[in-house]
């Protein structure tokens, strides 16, 4: 029976979709059966980051409304056999998704996969509520800046009140994923420190993803960074986070690409 994980935040642009793709790929690389589900109806991007935009025939709404079978809509990744994508619709509205339809789709996915990872749209409206409703685990993505952290705090409150688990008197397991972190800027006081964010949000830290050009490059080539550049700092950080989600004891390391930067500087001098 799968663990249903929602990747969420209150603020847009913090890295939810890139994190969904990277965590899902990392878990699949570690031997897990993984389904990625894009809940950002009307603004789908997960298929682009996965390099599968030309392979989408049926989407989440088709399956939720009973107009296509789940097996018809799931797209198997060409690079990792145990990684699948269920894309969002680019032309429909979030109101086309019913609570019953989503529940049925999630139930089918639970029976087949080890992990069902739901990429939530930003904000606290219907799409985000549907993405988090059936979650067992939540990864709350935030940048180390005040508005992002404040919005994440609101999301944590919703996870504790609006999910199926909360309604049953249970708790969704919550983890913090800090993205776009720069230790030098944090040390100068230009952004919040890791300790500041943890003190405000008070949920366990699952990973710290450094600011890196490799994340943007990965999105542009249509591959999660854990596939496109597996030795880069963000890829190693996502892989560590995936192992922690599985329950492994992994020391918290702030990965850097300093050797890459040094090589670039030496290369310029040599030139």
Backbone as CSV, one residue per row, in Angstrom:
resi,resn,N_x,N_y,N_z,CA_x,CA_y,CA_z,C_x,C_y,C_z
1,UNK,0.853,-1.195,0.000,0.000,0.000,0.000,0.886,1.241,0.000
2,UNK,0.619,2.151,-0.908,1.476,3.324,-1.099,1.359,4.332,0.030
3,UNK,2.435,5.068,0.205,2.407,6.285,0.991,2.018,7.417,0.047
4,UNK,1.020,8.210,0.430,0.626,9.362,-0.375,1.310,10.589,0.206
5,UNK,2.126,11.217,-0.599,2.918,12.368,-0.173,2.497,13.584,-0.976
6,UNK,2.195,14.692,-0.309,1.897,15.929,-1.011,3.077,16.878,-0.853
7,UNK,3.488,17.471,-1.968,4.525,18.499,-1.967,3.795,19.830,-2.087
8,UNK,3.897,20.647,-1.051,3.019,21.813,-0.961,3.736,23.029,-0.396
9,UNK,3.113,24.177,-0.581,3.559,25.431,0.043,2.469,26.461,-0.219
10,UNK,2.511,27.540,0.516,1.517,28.582,0.286,1.903,29.519,-0.836
11,UNK,3.187,29.642,-1.083,3.705,30.630,-2.026,4.133,29.954,-3.320
12,UNK,3.895,30.610,-4.435,4.353,30.086,-5.710,5.831,30.377,-5.932
13,UNK,6.440,29.611,-6.815,7.813,29.868,-7.195,8.875,29.405,-6.226
14,UNK,8.507,28.565,-5.262,9.494,28.131,-4.265,10.176,26.820,-4.660
15,UNK,9.679,26.150,-5.693,10.308,24.917,-6.144,9.515,23.662,-5.877
16,UNK,8.191,23.759,-5.782,7.375,22.566,-5.521,7.484,21.542,-6.645
17,UNK,7.314,22.009,-7.874,7.278,21.078,-8.999,8.647,20.470,-9.257
18,UNK,9.703,21.273,-9.209,11.043,20.717,-9.375,11.363,19.746,-8.246
19,UNK,10.870,20.037,-7.044,11.110,19.143,-5.903,10.310,17.854,-6.041
20,UNK,9.068,17.952,-6.528,8.265,16.750,-6.774,8.988,15.818,-7.736
21,UNK,9.471,16.387,-8.843,10.167,15.587,-9.854,11.456,14.990,-9.298
22,UNK,12.232,15.799,-8.592,13.527,15.339,-8.088,13.368,14.280,-7.002
23,UNK,12.445,14.499,-6.064,12.210,13.502,-5.010,11.654,12.211,-5.593
24,UNK,10.716,12.344,-6.528,10.141,11.149,-7.144,11.183,10.341,-7.892
25,UNK,12.033,11.027,-8.659,13.088,10.328,-9.391,14.073,9.681,-8.432
26,UNK,14.426,10.391,-7.347,15.370,9.838,-6.368,14.808,8.576,-5.718
27,UNK,13.536,8.603,-5.347,12.916,7.420,-4.746,12.884,6.257,-5.738
28,UNK,12.577,6.561,-7.005,12.561,5.508,-8.019,13.964,4.947,-8.247
29,UNK,14.975,5.815,-8.227,16.356,5.361,-8.372,16.767,4.458,-7.209
30,UNK,16.096,4.641,-6.081,16.399,3.834,-4.895,15.521,2.585,-4.802
31,UNK,14.869,2.236,-5.918,14.151,0.971,-6.002,12.671,1.031,-5.685
32,UNK,12.112,2.224,-5.527,10.700,2.368,-5.195,9.843,2.523,-6.458
33,UNK,8.598,2.045,-6.382,7.618,2.272,-7.443,6.935,3.609,-7.146
34,UNK,7.059,4.576,-8.063,6.643,5.946,-7.782,5.707,6.470,-8.870
35,UNK,4.591,7.082,-8.436,3.694,7.791,-9.337,3.668,9.266,-8.950
36,UNK,3.926,10.133,-9.908,3.844,11.575,-9.706,2.508,12.049,-10.265
37,UNK,1.766,12.824,-9.477,0.449,13.301,-9.903,0.444,14.824,-9.872
38,UNK,0.164,15.432,-11.015,0.138,16.889,-11.117,-1.281,17.392,-10.841
39,UNK,-1.448,18.124,-9.741,-2.751,18.678,-9.385,-2.909,20.135,-9.820
40,UNK,-1.929,20.677,-10.526,-2.018,22.088,-10.929,-2.796,22.197,-12.236
41,UNK,-4.097,21.950,-12.139,-4.973,21.923,-13.314,-5.002,23.301,-13.971
42,UNK,-4.796,23.317,-15.281,-4.804,24.569,-16.038,-3.441,25.200,-16.178
43,UNK,-2.512,24.861,-15.304,-1.155,25.433,-15.349,-0.109,24.336,-15.225
44,UNK,-0.359,23.199,-15.865,0.503,22.039,-15.656,1.945,22.321,-16.097
45,UNK,2.883,21.878,-15.278,4.301,22.028,-15.585,5.109,20.768,-15.299
46,UNK,4.548,19.851,-14.506,5.304,18.670,-14.113,5.706,17.841,-15.331
47,UNK,4.826,17.771,-16.340,5.162,17.015,-17.543,6.342,17.636,-18.290
48,UNK,6.460,18.968,-18.245,7.596,19.641,-18.877,8.897,19.293,-18.163
49,UNK,8.875,19.368,-16.847,10.083,19.088,-16.073,10.494,17.625,-16.202
50,UNK,9.504,16.748,-16.423,9.807,15.325,-16.616,10.138,14.992,-18.071
51,UNK,10.044,15.984,-18.955,10.334,15.746,-20.365,9.297,14.885,-21.053
52,UNK,8.048,14.954,-20.585,6.996,14.075,-21.112,5.839,14.837,-21.735
53,UNK,6.033,16.121,-22.011,4.900,16.944,-22.468,4.297,16.445,-23.780
54,UNK,5.080,15.824,-24.647,4.563,15.356,-25.935,3.935,13.971,-25.835
55,UNK,3.997,13.380,-24.658,3.468,12.030,-24.483,2.131,12.019,-23.742
56,UNK,1.619,13.201,-23.369,0.359,13.272,-22.625,-0.814,13.099,-23.585
57,UNK,-1.599,12.053,-23.361,-2.823,11.827,-24.132,-4.034,12.012,-23.220
58,UNK,-4.062,11.277,-22.109,-5.113,11.417,-21.104,-4.497,11.994,-19.830
59,UNK,-5.296,12.741,-19.079,-4.766,13.390,-17.886,-5.602,13.021,-16.660
60,UNK,-5.272,13.664,-15.560,-5.939,13.387,-14.276,-7.444,13.554,-14.364
61,UNK,-7.911,14.573,-15.037,-9.357,14.820,-15.115,-10.060,13.724,-15.910
62,UNK,-9.458,13.275,-17.010,-10.043,12.160,-17.770,-10.273,10.947,-16.853
63,UNK,-9.266,10.625,-16.050,-9.367,9.441,-15.191,-10.357,9.678,-14.054
64,UNK,-10.294,10.865,-13.436,-11.183,11.173,-12.312,-12.646,11.177,-12.734
65,UNK,-12.911,11.548,-13.981,-14.286,11.588,-14.476,-14.719,10.268,-15.109
66,UNK,-13.832,9.287,-15.125,-14.184,7.982,-15.668,-14.147,7.896,-17.170
67,UNK,-13.495,8.851,-17.832,-13.429,8.859,-19.293,-12.167,8.191,-19.833
68,UNK,-11.299,7.760,-18.960,-10.101,7.009,-19.348,-9.674,6.154,-18.162
69,UNK,-9.031,5.035,-18.474,-8.506,4.190,-17.404,-7.175,4.756,-16.914
70,UNK,-6.862,4.479,-15.659,-5.603,4.957,-15.099,-4.430,4.430,-15.918
71,UNK,-4.508,3.188,-16.352,-3.409,2.599,-17.128,-3.197,3.325,-18.451
72,UNK,-4.263,3.926,-19.001,-4.125,4.682,-20.239,-3.445,6.036,-20.010
73,UNK,-3.636,6.602,-18.843,-3.149,7.961,-18.577,-1.748,7.997,-17.978
74,UNK,-1.355,6.936,-17.286,-0.029,6.928,-16.669,1.062,6.866,-17.734
75,UNK,2.053,7.717,-17.598,3.181,7.770,-18.528,4.414,7.219,-17.822
76,UNK,4.970,6.142,-18.352,6.178,5.571,-17.766,7.397,6.377,-18.207
77,UNK,8.241,6.729,-17.255,9.459,7.462,-17.574,10.375,6.582,-18.424
78,UNK,11.017,7.170,-19.431,11.873,6.407,-20.330,13.236,6.095,-19.722
79,UNK,13.573,6.797,-18.621,14.895,6.624,-18.021,14.877,5.708,-16.805
80,UNK,13.759,5.708,-16.061,13.632,4.883,-14.857,12.322,4.116,-14.957
81,UNK,12.385,2.808,-15.001,11.197,1.986,-15.263,10.155,2.070,-14.166
82,UNK,10.559,2.409,-12.947,9.627,2.410,-11.815,9.047,3.795,-11.533
83,UNK,9.213,4.725,-12.463,8.731,6.098,-12.284,7.657,6.405,-13.316
84,UNK,6.485,6.893,-12.828,5.351,7.174,-13.699,4.813,8.581,-13.421
85,UNK,4.138,9.133,-14.425,3.543,10.468,-14.321,2.070,10.424,-14.704
86,UNK,1.228,11.074,-13.899,-0.163,11.346,-14.255,-0.280,12.852,-14.374
87,UNK,-0.396,13.342,-15.592,-0.340,14.783,-15.861,-1.654,15.471,-15.517
88,UNK,-1.558,16.780,-15.324,-2.752,17.614,-15.140,-3.283,18.036,-16.501
89,UNK,-4.512,18.511,-16.514,-5.083,19.068,-17.732,-4.595,20.497,-17.910
90,UNK,-4.342,20.875,-19.164,-3.911,22.243,-19.441,-5.066,23.118,-19.907
91,UNK,-6.210,22.513,-20.165,-7.326,23.262,-20.740,-8.565,23.293,-19.865
92,UNK,-8.582,22.525,-18.803,-9.768,22.453,-17.948,-9.566,23.270,-16.691
93,UNK,-10.644,23.421,-15.927,-10.621,24.169,-14.671,-10.588,23.189,-13.496
94,UNK,-10.074,23.664,-12.356,-9.997,22.811,-11.164,-11.366,22.295,-10.741
95,UNK,-12.430,23.022,-11.072,-13.774,22.587,-10.697,-14.195,21.307,-11.416
96,UNK,-13.451,20.936,-12.460,-13.758,19.692,-13.163,-13.365,18.468,-12.346
97,UNK,-12.580,18.665,-11.298,-12.189,17.569,-10.412,-13.184,17.451,-9.264
98,UNK,-13.752,16.279,-9.095,-14.653,16.046,-7.968,-13.907,15.360,-6.842
99,UNK,-14.390,15.537,-5.619,-13.784,14.864,-4.473,-13.816,13.348,-4.662
100,UNK,-14.948,12.845,-5.168,-15.102,11.397,-5.342,-14.143,10.865,-6.402
101,UNK,-13.995,11.620,-7.489,-13.101,11.186,-8.561,-11.653,11.132,-8.106
102,UNK,-11.225,12.157,-7.378,-9.851,12.182,-6.867,-9.621,11.031,-5.891
103,UNK,-10.592,10.795,-5.013,-10.470,9.707,-4.049,-10.309,8.365,-4.755
104,UNK,-11.055,8.158,-5.832,-10.973,6.898,-6.563,-9.605,6.742,-7.231
105,UNK,-9.098,7.827,-7.833,-7.799,7.771,-8.501,-6.688,7.486,-7.487
106,UNK,-6.726,8.193,-6.361,-5.704,7.975,-5.334,-5.775,6.547,-4.808
107,UNK,-6.984,6.029,-4.642,-7.151,4.653,-4.175,-6.535,3.647,-5.139
108,UNK,-6.737,3.860,-6.454,-6.137,2.968,-7.448,-4.619,3.053,-7.417
109,UNK,-4.087,4.254,-7.277,-2.643,4.433,-7.247,-2.035,3.797,-5.996
110,UNK,-2.732,3.926,-4.873,-2.247,3.324,-3.620,-2.029,1.819,-3.775
111,UNK,-2.897,1.187,-4.533,-2.853,-0.272,-4.654,-1.711,-0.756,-5.540
112,UNK,-1.083,0.149,-6.285,-0.090,-0.243,-7.276,1.325,0.207,-6.937
113,UNK,1.445,1.372,-6.282,2.756,1.997,-6.106,3.204,2.010,-4.649
114,UNK,4.508,2.251,-4.462,5.048,2.455,-3.121,4.838,3.893,-2.665
115,UNK,4.946,4.827,-3.624,4.787,6.256,-3.334,3.892,6.901,-4.376
116,UNK,2.931,7.689,-3.906,2.120,8.545,-4.771,2.439,9.976,-4.350
117,UNK,3.107,10.725,-5.219,3.576,12.065,-4.871,2.731,13.094,-5.616
118,UNK,1.993,13.889,-4.855,1.061,14.857,-5.419,1.691,16.244,-5.453
119,UNK,1.820,16.797,-6.636,2.369,18.143,-6.808,1.225,19.141,-6.669
120,UNK,1.235,19.898,-5.589,0.135,20.807,-5.279,0.316,22.157,-5.953
121,UNK,-0.757,22.773,-6.422,-0.655,24.168,-6.843,-0.416,25.059,-5.637
122,UNK,0.088,26.265,-5.896,0.320,27.206,-4.805,-1.009,27.700,-4.244
123,UNK,-0.950,28.211,-3.006,-2.131,28.816,-2.407,-2.927,27.843,-1.573
124,UNK,-4.153,28.276,-1.240,-4.983,27.492,-0.326,-6.371,27.251,-0.911
125,UNK,-6.480,27.326,-2.239,-7.782,27.147,-2.867,-8.028,25.671,-3.189
126,UNK,-9.053,25.401,-3.993,-9.558,24.040,-4.187,-8.490,23.054,-4.666
127,UNK,-7.677,23.458,-5.621,-6.668,22.540,-6.140,-5.708,22.078,-5.068
128,UNK,-5.269,23.000,-4.224,-4.348,22.654,-3.141,-5.034,21.758,-2.109
129,UNK,-6.304,22.030,-1.843,-7.047,21.212,-0.880,-7.195,19.776,-1.384
130,UNK,-7.468,19.619,-2.686,-7.605,18.285,-3.258,-6.273,17.540,-3.233
131,UNK,-5.177,18.269,-3.484,-3.864,17.634,-3.508,-3.466,17.111,-2.142
132,UNK,-3.834,17.829,-1.080,-3.402,17.427,0.257,-4.408,16.539,0.990
133,UNK,-5.615,16.440,0.476,-6.692,15.798,1.230,-6.362,14.373,1.665
134,UNK,-5.767,13.564,0.793,-5.547,12.151,1.082,-4.112,11.861,1.542
135,UNK,-3.364,12.906,1.870,-1.948,12.746,2.177,-1.707,12.011,3.496
136,UNK,-0.709,11.128,3.480,-0.171,10.537,4.701,1.021,11.358,5.188
137,UNK,1.765,11.919,4.221,2.977,12.675,4.492,2.931,13.960,3.678
138,UNK,3.470,15.031,4.235,3.564,16.295,3.512,4.996,16.791,3.544
139,UNK,5.475,17.231,2.400,6.735,17.958,2.320,6.384,19.414,2.051
140,UNK,6.648,20.254,3.025,6.338,21.682,2.920,7.585,22.383,2.397
141,UNK,7.479,22.936,1.198,8.621,23.567,0.542,8.608,25.061,0.835
142,UNK,9.750,25.565,1.265,9.835,26.997,1.535,11.216,27.514,1.201
143,UNK,11.277,28.772,0.810,12.544,29.479,0.644,12.893,30.174,1.951
144,UNK,14.148,30.475,2.191,14.533,31.134,3.448,14.274,32.637,3.431
145,UNK,13.017,32.990,3.200,12.631,34.398,3.249,11.253,34.519,3.891
146,UNK,10.991,35.663,4.492,9.897,35.801,5.453,8.535,35.470,4.860
147,UNK,8.213,35.988,3.681,6.877,35.769,3.129,6.646,34.301,2.803
148,UNK,7.670,33.622,2.322,7.547,32.200,2.007,7.310,31.384,3.275
149,UNK,8.047,31.698,4.332,7.893,30.974,5.593,6.519,31.231,6.204
150,UNK,6.058,32.462,6.135,4.743,32.790,6.683,3.645,32.014,5.964
151,UNK,3.726,31.952,4.635,2.718,31.213,3.875,2.782,29.704,4.170
152,UNK,3.987,29.197,4.396,4.127,27.775,4.735,3.490,27.466,6.082
153,UNK,3.574,28.409,6.997,2.955,28.225,8.307,1.439,28.064,8.163
154,UNK,0.851,28.795,7.236,-0.593,28.672,6.974,-0.922,27.285,6.419
155,UNK,-0.068,26.797,5.541,-0.281,25.472,4.960,-0.214,24.390,6.028
156,UNK,0.714,24.525,6.954,0.827,23.536,8.047,-0.471,23.480,8.843
157,UNK,-1.076,24.650,9.069,-2.363,24.677,9.771,-3.449,23.934,9.012
158,UNK,-3.459,24.054,7.694,-4.457,23.351,6.885,-4.217,21.842,6.887
159,UNK,-2.960,21.443,6.855,-2.643,20.013,6.927,-3.138,19.402,8.236
160,UNK,-3.151,20.209,9.275,-3.588,19.735,10.595,-5.098,19.850,10.806
161,UNK,-5.817,20.374,9.794,-7.256,20.579,10.005,-8.136,20.109,8.847
162,UNK,-7.626,20.115,7.620,-8.482,19.882,6.453,-8.248,18.561,5.732
163,UNK,-7.259,17.796,6.134,-6.994,16.519,5.467,-7.881,15.416,6.040
164,UNK,-7.974,14.312,5.315,-8.753,13.176,5.806,-8.207,12.683,7.140
165,UNK,-6.886,12.636,7.252,-6.277,12.188,8.507,-6.676,13.094,9.661
166,UNK,-6.634,14.406,9.431,-6.987,15.349,10.494,-8.437,15.173,10.908
167,UNK,-9.305,14.957,9.944,-10.728,14.783,10.241,-10.958,13.526,11.082
168,UNK,-10.097,12.512,10.882,-10.203,11.281,11.672,-9.483,11.386,13.013
169,UNK,-8.934,12.554,13.312,-8.221,12.741,14.568,-6.782,12.283,14.522
170,UNK,-6.264,12.025,13.322,-4.869,11.613,13.150,-4.056,12.806,12.642
171,UNK,-2.755,12.609,12.511,-1.891,13.693,12.059,-1.151,13.296,10.788
172,UNK,-1.084,14.234,9.864,-0.253,14.056,8.681,1.203,14.261,9.097
173,UNK,2.053,13.345,8.695,3.490,13.472,8.982,4.053,14.602,8.120
174,UNK,4.625,15.612,8.738,5.072,16.807,8.011,6.585,16.962,8.063
175,UNK,7.152,17.386,6.921,8.587,17.611,6.819,8.833,18.933,6.093
176,UNK,9.900,19.597,6.475,10.289,20.861,5.847,11.390,20.617,4.824
177,UNK,11.198,21.124,3.615,12.242,21.107,2.594,12.598,22.564,2.297
178,UNK,13.809,22.952,2.650,14.265,24.328,2.457,14.999,24.409,1.126
179,UNK,14.492,25.214,0.206,15.067,25.318,-1.128,15.729,26.678,-1.331
180,UNK,16.601,26.729,-2.351,17.307,27.954,-2.759,18.113,28.551,-1.601
181,UNK,18.724,27.678,-0.832,19.497,28.125,0.320,20.924,28.475,-0.093
182,UNK,21.405,29.592,0.410,22.767,30.057,0.148,23.420,30.370,1.486
183,UNK,24.378,29.542,1.899,24.994,29.685,3.219,25.705,31.027,3.376
184,UNK,26.313,31.524,2.306,27.035,32.798,2.389,26.058,33.947,2.617
185,UNK,24.985,33.974,1.848,23.990,35.036,2.021,23.300,34.931,3.370
186,UNK,23.061,33.699,3.818,22.453,33.518,5.141,23.375,34.054,6.224
187,UNK,24.689,33.788,6.080,25.655,34.276,7.058,25.727,35.790,7.104
188,UNK,25.467,36.437,5.958,25.466,37.906,5.909,24.165,38.497,6.422
189,UNK,23.153,37.642,6.638,21.855,38.134,7.081,20.953,38.544,5.937
190,UNK,21.319,38.174,4.693,20.491,38.522,3.533,19.287,37.602,3.385
191,UNK,19.305,36.475,4.066,18.159,35.570,4.072,18.099,34.918,5.444
192,UNK,16.968,34.289,5.732,16.823,33.626,7.022,17.796,32.455,7.134
193,UNK,18.234,32.180,8.341,19.058,31.003,8.577,18.173,29.768,8.676
194,UNK,18.790,28.605,8.580,18.043,27.350,8.745,17.390,27.312,10.117
195,UNK,18.123,27.744,11.120,17.598,27.752,12.495,16.380,28.664,12.618
196,UNK,16.424,29.828,11.941,15.289,30.753,11.971,14.028,30.082,11.423
197,UNK,14.179,29.427,10.277,13.028,28.793,9.625,12.474,27.663,10.483
198,UNK,13.368,26.856,11.039,12.922,25.753,11.892,12.210,26.259,13.143
199,UNK,12.678,27.364,13.691,12.048,27.913,14.895,10.635,28.410,14.592
200,UNK,10.441,28.975,13.410,9.128,29.510,13.048,8.144,28.392,12.724
201,UNK,8.579,27.410,11.950,7.656,26.393,11.442,7.540,25.167,12.344
202,UNK,8.568,24.859,13.087,8.522,23.779,14.088,8.105,22.428,13.520
203,UNK,8.640,22.086,12.339,8.467,20.744,11.793,9.853,20.225,11.407
204,UNK,10.032,18.897,11.364,11.360,18.334,11.099,11.887,18.707,9.710
205,UNK,13.174,18.896,9.636,13.842,19.238,8.378,14.183,17.951,7.632
206,UNK,13.728,17.848,6.380,14.021,16.655,5.588,15.147,16.903,4.598
207,UNK,15.420,18.177,4.292,16.499,18.456,3.352,16.697,19.944,3.144
208,UNK,17.923,20.291,2.750,18.275,21.670,2.400,18.831,21.637,0.984
209,UNK,18.116,22.286,0.070,18.518,22.282,-1.336,19.231,23.598,-1.636
210,UNK,20.496,23.540,-2.014,21.235,24.776,-2.242,20.810,25.489,-3.523
211,UNK,20.956,26.796,-3.516,20.768,27.582,-4.740,21.790,27.091,-5.756
212,UNK,21.339,26.721,-6.940,22.257,26.153,-7.919,21.701,26.290,-9.330
213,UNK,22.598,26.578,-10.260,22.194,26.663,-11.664,21.774,25.302,-12.207
214,UNK,22.192,24.233,-11.545,21.865,22.889,-12.029,20.362,22.619,-11.978
215,UNK,19.644,23.228,-11.029,18.198,23.018,-10.931,17.498,23.628,-12.146
216,UNK,17.871,24.867,-12.500,17.287,25.520,-13.677,17.660,24.775,-14.950
217,UNK,18.902,24.370,-15.064,19.334,23.636,-16.259,18.548,22.350,-16.422
218,UNK,18.286,21.662,-15.303,17.531,20.412,-15.351,16.119,20.647,-15.884
219,UNK,15.474,21.720,-15.395,14.122,22.037,-15.862,14.118,22.323,-17.356
220,UNK,15.140,23.006,-17.833,15.196,23.382,-19.246,15.405,22.190,-20.168
221,UNK,16.059,21.142,-19.675,16.292,19.967,-20.522,15.244,18.890,-20.313
222,UNK,14.274,19.120,-19.420,13.194,18.159,-19.209,13.621,16.921,-18.468
223,UNK,14.387,17.107,-17.380,14.818,15.967,-16.566,14.998,16.432,-15.137
224,UNK,14.505,15.678,-14.152,14.781,16.036,-12.764,16.287,16.121,-12.537
225,UNK,16.708,17.013,-11.653,18.140,17.208,-11.444,18.804,15.943,-10.918
226,UNK,18.042,15.082,-10.240,18.598,13.822,-9.752,18.911,12.850,-10.892
227,UNK,18.375,13.127,-12.081,18.699,12.330,-13.271,19.701,13.074,-14.147
228,UNK,19.464,14.350,-14.395,20.284,15.108,-15.347,21.698,15.349,-14.853
229,UNK,21.868,15.512,-13.546,23.200,15.764,-12.989,23.252,15.185,-11.581
230,UNK,23.360,13.877,-11.509,23.205,13.151,-10.240,24.291,13.464,-9.225
231,UNK,25.427,14.005,-9.674,26.508,14.309,-8.741,26.496,15.760,-8.268
232,UNK,25.572,16.563,-8.782,25.507,17.973,-8.380,25.014,18.092,-6.940
233,UNK,25.266,19.261,-6.351,24.865,19.475,-4.955,23.358,19.323,-4.747
234,UNK,22.509,19.947,-5.584,21.064,19.769,-5.351,20.604,18.333,-5.541
235,UNK,21.190,17.611,-6.491,20.810,16.210,-6.695,21.159,15.374,-5.475
236,UNK,22.333,15.585,-4.912,22.729,14.841,-3.712,21.823,15.189,-2.538
237,UNK,21.432,16.473,-2.446,20.545,16.891,-1.358,19.163,16.253,-1.498
238,UNK,18.630,16.205,-2.722,17.326,15.563,-2.942,17.400,14.060,-2.673
239,UNK,18.494,13.430,-3.076,18.646,11.992,-2.836,18.688,11.693,-1.339
240,UNK,19.403,12.531,-0.591,19.434,12.367,0.866,18.034,12.536,1.460
241,UNK,17.299,13.552,0.972,15.939,13.800,1.468,15.034,12.602,1.194
242,UNK,15.169,12.007,0.008,14.364,10.828,-0.334,14.662,9.676,0.621
243,UNK,15.917,9.492,0.949,16.286,8.418,1.888,15.696,8.691,3.272
244,UNK,15.691,9.944,3.685,15.095,10.278,4.991,13.592,10.008,4.970
245,UNK,12.929,10.305,3.861,11.496,10.039,3.765,11.207,8.545,3.899
246,UNK,12.145,7.712,3.463,11.981,6.262,3.594,12.273,5.778,5.008
247,UNK,12.758,6.691,5.869,13.034,6.316,7.248,14.485,6.031,7.551
248,UNK,15.371,6.264,6.573,16.792,6.026,6.803,17.392,7.158,7.637
249,UNK,18.401,6.814,8.420,19.127,7.809,9.198,20.255,8.376,8.330
250,UNK,20.071,9.597,7.866,21.052,10.235,6.994,21.476,11.554,7.627
251,UNK,22.760,11.738,7.920,23.207,13.005,8.512,22.832,14.193,7.632
252,UNK,22.413,15.298,8.254,22.025,16.492,7.506,23.283,17.219,7.038
253,UNK,23.469,17.249,5.730,24.633,17.879,5.122,24.185,18.999,4.197
254,UNK,24.866,20.130,4.245,24.592,21.213,3.312,25.527,21.026,2.127
255,UNK,25.018,20.421,1.067,25.847,20.120,-0.096,26.173,21.402,-0.867
256,UNK,27.361,21.446,-1.450,27.775,22.599,-2.248,28.417,22.130,-3.539
257,UNK,28.482,23.044,-4.507,29.172,22.792,-5.770,30.472,23.586,-5.806
258,UNK,31.122,23.724,-4.666,32.318,24.568,-4.606,33.418,24.084,-5.535
259,UNK,33.566,22.756,-5.663,34.606,22.243,-6.550,34.335,22.642,-7.992
260,UNK,33.042,22.646,-8.370,32.682,23.071,-9.717,33.016,24.536,-9.919
261,UNK,32.694,25.367,-8.916,32.984,26.788,-9.010,34.487,27.018,-9.096
262,UNK,35.260,26.269,-8.305,36.712,26.416,-8.330,37.264,26.055,-9.703
263,UNK,36.736,24.986,-10.294,37.189,24.579,-11.622,36.906,25.653,-12.661
264,UNK,35.735,26.305,-12.526,35.391,27.372,-13.464,36.371,28.527,-13.329
265,UNK,36.667,28.899,-12.082,37.584,30.012,-11.854,38.974,29.693,-12.382
266,UNK,39.446,28.467,-12.146,40.756,28.065,-12.649,40.773,28.052,-14.159
267,UNK,39.653,27.623,-14.749,39.556,27.597,-16.191,39.646,28.989,-16.806
268,UNK,38.989,29.951,-16.144,39.038,31.326,-16.637,40.459,31.878,-16.555
269,UNK,41.162,31.580,-15.457,42.527,32.077,-15.281,43.456,31.478,-16.355
270,UNK,43.241,30.176,-16.598,44.078,29.513,-17.601,43.862,30.090,-18.984
271,UNK,42.601,30.479,-19.246,42.274,31.044,-20.552,42.932,32.415,-20.727
